[in-house]
Amino acid sequence: SFTTGNAEYSKRVVESLRLFSIAVSFASVNSSVSMPCSMSHASIPKERAASLSPPADLVRISVGIEHSADLLEDIEHAFEAAAVVQKAAA
C-alpha cells in the first residue's frame, strides 16, 4: 500500500495501470489494485468515516504471479501517466 498525498492523483495512477485489475478482493493469482476509501470502505457512514476509513489517497496493491519486472514497469508507467495529466490540469 502507498499514499500519494492527493486522492485524485491516486485515482489517476490506479486507472492508468494496465496489468493490475481494479478489484476489492485480493483472492486471485492475478495482480489487483484498489482504493479502499472509495471502494470497500465507501459505505461507512460519514460521521464514523474519520476514525474508521483509510486515507482517501491510499492505494492498495496485491501482487499476483505476473513477472515482477512487468509489474514494476506498469507501475512506473501509471505514475508517469498520472503526472502528465496532473501537469496538464495545473
N, C-alpha and C positions, 0 to 999 in steps of 0.2 A: 504494500500500500504506500501511497505517497500523496502529498498535497502540493498544490501549485501556488496557493495564495490568491486564486481567483476562480470562482466556480464556473464562469463562462469559458475561461481558458481550459479548465479541466474537461469540460464538456466537449470542446473542440478537439482536444487530444484524444478522448475516447472515440469520438466519431471519425477521426482520421485513421484509426487503427484498421489494418486490413486482415491480419491473421487472428486477432482476438475477437471472439463473438461477444456481443453485449448481452449479458445474462446475469440473473440474480444467483442462480445455482452454480456451484463450483464442482459438482459431481460429474466430471467428464474427463476424457483423455485429451480433449481439445482445450486450448487456452481460451480464457474468457476474461472479461473486464466489466466492472460495474462502478457506478457512483451511488453508494448506499443511501446517501441523503435524499436522492431523487428517485430511488428505486425501492429497495427493500424496507427502508425506514420512512418512506413518504407518507405512510398512513398514520404516523404518530401525531397526535393532536398538538397543535401549535403551542399550547400552554405547557406541555411536557417536553416538547422538542429540544428546548435549550439544554436541558440536563441529560437527555437520552440519545439525541441524534449525533451522528458523527459530523465532522466538519463538512460544510457544503461543497468544498473543493476536493474532498477525499476521493481518490481513485484507487480501487482495489483490483489487483490482477491475480489471476490464478494461472500458473504455467502448466501447460499440458505436455504432450510428447513431441511437439514440433522441435525442430533443430534450434538450439539456443541462439545461434548466430542470426537465423532468420527472424526470431522474435525480437532480438535486440535491434536489428535493422528496422523492423516495423515500428518499434517504439521511438527510435530516433527520427524516423520519417514523420510520425504523428506529432512530435514536439515541433519539428521544423514547419510542418503544415499549419499547425495551430498558431505559431508565432507569426507566420506570414499574414494570416487572417487578422490577428490582433494588431499588427502594424498598419494594415490597410484600414482598419476601423478607427485608428487613432488620429 
